[in-house]
């Protein structure tokens, strides 16, 4: 597994956990412990997303830097042989 793949896997893990907790909160909106846990996962993902985008380019068209078109300049996943 490349460094890029490991980083994206970590990001996806934290984002999945936060999203899963958000779904739970849809039916249990008053659960403050779950709200705090969801926020921790989001906070854990944020610096990893900034790191990824600084090294490899935007993850989404709305990257952290606010440039909605910067993502198009980065190589597409199938254009990379190793870490881009």
BELHUHU-V609001 format. One record per pair of residues at least 12 apart in sequence whose ideal C-beta (glycine too) atoms are under 7 Angstrom apart, sorted by the first residue. I is the first residue (numbers start at 1). J is the second residue. Records with the same first field share a line. If there is no record, write none. Layout:
I=J ; J
This chain:
2=82 ; 83
3=83
4=56 ; 83 ; 84
7=48 ; 51 ; 52
8=52
10=48
11=45 ; 48 ; 49 ; 52
14=41 ; 44 ; 45
15=45
17=41
18=38 ; 41 ; 42 ; 45
21=34 ; 37 ; 38 ; 41
22=38
25=38
49=64
50=64
53=65
56=74 ; 84
57=71 ; 74
58=70 ; 71 ; 74
